[in-house]
Amino acid sequence: MEMDMTINRLPAPTWNWLHVNEASVKGVPALQTGKMEDETPEAIEKQVIRCTVRNCDNKKQPEAGTLSAELFQIPGGMGTDMNQLMAENPADFHIWTIAAGVKESEPVRLHFTYEPDAPAQNRIGICAEEDSEITVIMDFRGTDMDFAHGKLTDGETNGFQPGDTAADAQAVYNESENLEQRSFAAIQTKISAKKGAKVHLVQIQNLPEGFTFLNDVGTDCGEDALIDTVQVVLGGGDTYMGMRTDLGARASSLESKVGYLLDKKEKLDLNYLAYHTGAKTTSRMDVSGVLRGESQKLFRGTIDFRNGSVGAKGDEKEDVLLFSDNVINRTVPLILCEEEDVEGNHGATIGKLDEALLFYLSSRGIAEEEIYEMMARARIDAICSGIADEKTQELVQGYLG
């Protein structure tokens, strides 16, 4: 049975005629468990909560006192409809836990592969106990292709032949009938960082054209804990991303970076919320990207200072480069405040490539098309500079070609 969803709601709505208060996704199909492969270091515990219709019913929450129940309670950035989608389409709950005092330098690597004709979802949990540190890297791709090398990893698969390139595969996708209706994937990630813990989350998305992708993240940050996220969007059709971080303990902090490179008719809808209720808490959101073709992007960034957040500080910044007159860019920076002794800042830079810079580079013999490509990649490289893992850096460069 298909589902109509309303997601990414602004916590304080503005005028309806602006069409920025929320996002609507119509006709979401029934979902199966998505294909995932993991590489887990020995120091990190992995558990799988097998999920059935009975134990994943949204009216029957996980057993109280369990880790899955704790993670279940953490709200995500997309809202209740996303929770309902996960409940009505059961998927196994994969949870990674790092013990107190353990600081693991080797990341957990999660590889997600989504098929165009098999709508799927995944549920991920991350728990960092006191004074621990964990890095989780996720990459999202389509079919069984190794986009980093431009070749298929298997033999004849989904109509492709050995040696076919990513461009060959994309051409097949583009010729598929009802592509936008069939190509659907969703993931929900819940993170708990205990006192003094550090959690680094990296997500790289390079889904084929025509996919609708929902990416929901919910985090809870303990005293002196850090949630550090880097998310990069390089492909897909309609991408919806939401993240909510609850900064309820003293000196908890969030560092969030988002980079995107949109082209053709791709759409990106973002909803990021930092809820400050603890004293001396900090949050920072940096969003940077490029819009080309007829693409469009909507960024909602909310910093909410609640009672008790004395001495809290929140910053949000966006930098958008427009490469076409046909793109649509919308930015909604929002700061809400119930506490006096706080500091909130927001700013946005939106514009085209500087004419003087374009002239200078052209005069040095660089073709205009090459200049635009160079500037676009520079934005992504700047975001990816925050990724400490060399393999992931190479993965992104492989996606970019």
C-alpha positions in Angstrom: 0.0 0.0 0.0 1.4 3.4 -1.0 1.9 6.1 1.6 1.7 9.9 1.3 4.2 11.6 3.6 4.7 15.1 5.0 8.3 15.6 6.2 10.9 18.2 7.0 8.5 20.6 8.7 9.8 23.9 10.0 9.3 24.1 13.8 8.0 27.6 13.4 6.1 27.9 10.1 6.2 31.0 8.0 3.9 32.1 5.2 2.3 29.1 3.4 2.6 30.8 0.0 6.4 30.6 0.2 6.1 26.8 0.1 9.0 26.2 2.5 7.2 25.0 5.6 7.3 21.3 4.8 7.9 18.8 2.0 5.5 16.3 0.6 6.3 12.9 -0.9 3.4 11.2 -2.6 2.9 7.5 -3.4 5.8 6.0 -1.4 5.7 2.3 -2.2 6.1 -0.7 0.1 9.7 -1.2 1.1 11.9 -4.2 1.6 15.2 -4.4 3.5 18.0 -2.7 1.6 21.2 -4.4 0.6 24.0 -3.5 3.0 27.6 -4.7 3.5 29.7 -3.7 6.5 33.3 -3.7 7.6 33.4 -3.5 11.4 36.6 -3.3 13.4 37.0 -5.9 16.2 36.8 -3.3 18.9 33.2 -2.3 18.0 30.3 -4.5 18.8 27.6 -5.1 16.2 24.1 -6.4 16.8 21.1 -7.0 14.6 17.6 -6.7 15.9 15.6 -8.9 13.6 12.5 -6.9 12.7 9.1 -8.3 11.9 5.7 -6.7 11.3 4.8 -7.7 14.9 7.7 -6.2 16.8 8.1 -3.2 14.5 4.6 -2.0 14.7 4.6 1.7 15.6 2.1 0.9 18.4 4.5 -1.7 19.9 7.8 0.0 20.7 10.9 -2.0 21.6 11.2 -3.5 25.1 11.8 -0.8 27.6 15.4 -0.6 29.0 17.0 -2.0 25.8 19.5 -0.2 23.6 17.1 -0.4 20.7 14.4 1.2 22.8 16.8 4.1 23.7 17.7 4.7 20.1 14.1 4.3 19.0 13.1 7.3 21.2 15.6 9.7 19.6 13.6 11.9 17.2 14.9 12.4 13.7 14.9 15.5 11.5 12.2 14.4 9.1 9.4 14.0 11.6 6.7 11.4 12.6 5.8 10.4 9.0 9.3 9.0 8.6 8.9 7.0 11.8 5.6 5.7 10.5 7.2 4.7 7.2 9.9 2.7 9.1 7.2 1.1 11.3 5.0 0.0 8.4 7.8 -1.4 6.4 9.9 -3.5 8.8 13.6 -3.7 8.4 16.3 -5.2 10.6 17.8 -2.7 13.0 21.6 -2.8 12.8 23.3 -1.3 15.8 27.0 -0.6 16.4 28.3 0.1 19.9 31.7 1.1 21.2 32.5 0.5 24.8 33.4 3.1 27.4 36.9 4.5 27.1 37.6 2.9 23.7 38.8 5.2 20.9 38.8 3.3 17.6 40.7 5.0 14.7 39.5 2.5 12.1 36.0 3.4 10.9 32.9 1.2 10.5 32.2 1.1 6.8 28.7 0.6 5.5 28.0 0.1 1.8 24.4 0.4 0.7 23.3 -0.7 -2.8 19.8 0.2 -4.0 18.1 -1.3 -7.1 15.9 0.9 -9.3 13.0 -1.6 -9.3 13.3 -2.7 -5.6 12.2 0.1 -3.2 14.2 -0.4 0.0 15.0 0.9 3.5 17.6 0.5 6.2 17.7 1.3 9.9 21.0 2.0 11.6 21.9 2.7 15.3 25.1 4.0 16.7 25.9 4.1 20.4 29.1 5.6 21.9 29.6 4.9 25.6 31.4 7.4 27.9 34.7 8.8 26.7 34.7 6.6 23.6 35.2 7.6 19.9 33.7 6.0 16.8 33.6 6.9 13.1 30.9 5.5 10.8 31.2 6.0 7.0 28.2 5.2 4.8 28.1 5.3 1.0 24.9 5.0 -1.1 25.0 3.8 -4.6 22.8 2.1 -7.2 22.8 -1.5 -8.5 26.0 -3.6 -8.1 28.2 -1.0 -9.8 31.6 0.1 -8.5 31.2 3.8 -9.4 34.6 4.7 -8.0 36.2 2.7 -10.8 33.4 3.1 -13.4 33.0 -0.7 -13.8 30.5 -3.3 -12.7 31.7 -5.6 -9.9 29.8 -8.6 -11.0 29.2 -10.3 -14.4 26.0 -9.8 -16.3 23.8 -8.0 -13.8 20.6 -6.0 -14.3 21.1 -5.8 -18.0 24.8 -4.7 -17.8 27.8 -6.5 -19.2 31.3 -6.8 -17.8 33.3 -3.7 -18.8 30.3 -1.4 -19.0 31.0 2.0 -17.6 29.0 4.1 -15.2 27.8 6.2 -18.2 26.5 3.0 -19.9 24.6 2.1 -16.8 23.2 5.6 -16.5 21.9 5.4 -20.0 20.0 2.3 -19.2 18.5 3.9 -16.1 17.4 6.9 -18.2 15.6 4.7 -20.6 13.7 2.8 -17.9 9.9 3.3 -17.8 8.3 4.9 -14.7 11.8 5.3 -13.3 10.8 7.9 -10.7 8.0 5.7 -9.3 10.1 2.6 -9.0 13.4 4.0 -7.8 13.0 4.7 -4.0 15.3 4.2 -1.0 15.2 5.4 2.6 17.5 5.2 5.6 17.1 6.2 9.2 20.1 6.6 11.5 19.9 7.1 15.3 22.9 8.1 17.3 23.5 8.3 21.0 26.8 9.9 22.3 27.3 9.5 26.0 29.3 11.7 28.3 32.6 12.7 26.7 32.1 10.6 23.6 32.8 11.5 20.0 30.8 10.3 17.1 31.9 11.0 13.5 29.3 10.3 10.8 30.2 10.5 7.1 27.6 9.9 4.4 28.3 9.9 0.7 25.4 9.7 -1.7 25.8 8.9 -5.4 22.6 7.3 -6.5 21.6 7.1 -10.2 19.4 9.7 -11.8 15.7 9.3 -11.0 16.0 7.9 -7.4 13.9 9.4 -4.6 16.0 9.1 -1.4 15.0 9.8 2.2 17.9 10.2 4.7 16.8 10.8 8.3 19.2 11.3 11.2 18.4 11.7 14.9 21.1 12.3 17.5 21.3 12.7 21.3 24.4 14.3 22.7 25.6 13.8 26.3 27.7 16.1 28.5 30.9 17.2 26.8 30.1 14.9 23.9 30.5 15.7 20.2 28.5 14.8 17.2 30.4 15.5 14.0 28.8 14.9 10.6 29.8 15.3 7.0 27.2 14.6 4.3 27.9 14.8 0.5 25.2 14.6 -2.2 26.5 13.9 -5.7 23.6 12.2 -7.5 20.0 11.0 -7.4 16.8 12.6 -8.4 14.8 13.9 -5.4 16.8 13.8 -2.2 15.3 14.6 1.2 17.5 14.9 4.2 16.7 15.7 7.8 18.8 15.8 11.0 17.8 16.7 14.5 20.4 17.0 17.3 19.4 17.3 20.9 22.0 19.2 22.9 20.5 18.6 26.3 23.6 18.1 28.4 26.2 20.7 29.5 28.9 21.5 26.9 27.5 19.1 24.3 28.3 20.1 20.7 27.4 19.6 17.1 29.5 20.1 14.0 27.6 19.5 10.8 28.8 19.9 7.2 26.8 19.4 4.0 28.1 19.6 0.4 26.1 19.1 -2.7 26.5 19.1 -6.5 23.2 19.2 -8.3 22.5 19.1 -12.0 19.7 18.5 -14.5 16.4 18.4 -12.7 17.7 17.1 -9.4 16.1 18.3 -6.2 17.5 18.6 -2.7 15.3 19.3 0.4 17.1 19.8 3.7 15.8 20.2 7.3 18.4 20.6 10.0 17.6 21.3 13.7 19.8 21.9 16.7 17.9 22.0 20.0 19.9 23.7 22.8 18.6 22.9 26.2 21.9 22.4 28.1 24.2 25.1 29.3 27.3 26.0 27.3 26.2 23.9 24.3 27.4 24.7 20.8 26.3 24.0 17.3 27.6 24.8 13.8 26.0 24.0 10.5 28.0 24.6 7.3 26.2 24.0 4.0 28.0 24.5 0.6 27.1 23.5 -2.9 26.5 24.1 -6.6 23.3 24.3 -8.6 23.4 23.5 -12.3 20.9 22.8 -15.1 17.4 23.1 -13.7 18.1 21.8 -10.3 16.6 23.1 -7.1 17.5 23.2 -3.4 15.7 24.1 -0.2 17.7 24.4 3.1 15.9 24.9 6.4 18.4 25.4 9.2 17.0 25.9 12.7 18.9 26.8 15.9 16.5 26.6 18.9 17.7 28.0 22.2 15.4 26.6 24.9 15.2 27.6 28.6 18.3 26.4 30.4 20.7 26.9 27.5 22.7 29.6 29.3 25.9 30.4 27.5 24.9 28.4 24.4 26.2 29.4 20.9 24.9 28.4 17.5 26.1 29.2 14.0 24.8 28.4 10.6 26.2 29.4 7.3 25.4 28.6 3.7 27.4 29.2 0.5 25.6 28.5 -2.8 27.1 28.9 -6.3 24.6 29.2 -9.2 25.7 28.0 -12.6 22.4 28.5 -14.4 19.6 31.0 -14.7 17.1 28.1 -14.5 18.0 26.8 -11.0 15.9 27.4 -7.9 17.5 28.1 -4.6 15.7 28.7 -1.3 17.3 29.2 2.1 15.4 29.5 5.4 17.8 30.3 8.3 15.8 30.3 11.6 16.9 31.1 15.1 14.4 30.6 18.0 15.2 31.8 21.5 13.7 31.4 24.9 17.0 32.2 26.8 18.7 35.5 27.1 22.4 34.7 27.6 23.0 32.9 24.2 24.6 33.7 20.9 23.1 32.8 17.5 24.5 33.7 14.1 23.4 32.9 10.5 24.4 34.0 7.1 24.1 33.0 3.5 26.2 33.8 0.4 24.4 33.1 -2.9 25.7 34.1 -6.3 27.3 33.3 -9.6 30.9 32.8 -10.5 32.8 36.0 -10.3 33.2 37.6 -13.8 36.7 38.9 -13.0 37.8 35.4 -11.9 36.2 33.9 -15.0 38.0 36.4 -17.2 41.4 35.8 -15.4 41.3 32.1 -15.8 40.1 32.3 -19.4 43.0 34.6 -20.2 45.3 31.8 -18.9 44.0 29.4 -21.5 41.5 27.5 -19.4 38.2 26.7 -21.2 35.1 28.1 -19.6 33.5 24.7 -19.2 36.6 23.5 -17.4 36.6 26.5 -15.1 33.0 25.8 -14.0 33.8 22.2 -13.4 36.9 23.2 -11.4 34.9 25.6 -9.2 32.2 23.0 -8.6 34.7 20.4 -7.5 36.4 22.9 -5.3 33.2 23.2 -3.2 33.0 19.5 -2.7 36.7 19.2 -2.0 36.4 21.9 0.7 33.6 19.9 2.5 35.5 16.6 2.1 38.6 18.1 3.6 36.8 17.4 6.9 36.9 13.7 6.3 40.0 12.1 7.8 39.6 8.8 6.0 41.8 8.5 2.9 39.7 5.7 1.3 36.6 7.9 1.5 38.4 10.8 0.0 39.3 8.5 -2.9 35.8 7.3 -3.2 34.4 10.8 -3.6 37.0 11.6 -6.2 36.1 8.4 -8.1 32.4 9.5 -8.0 33.3 12.9 -9.4 35.3 11.2 -12.2 
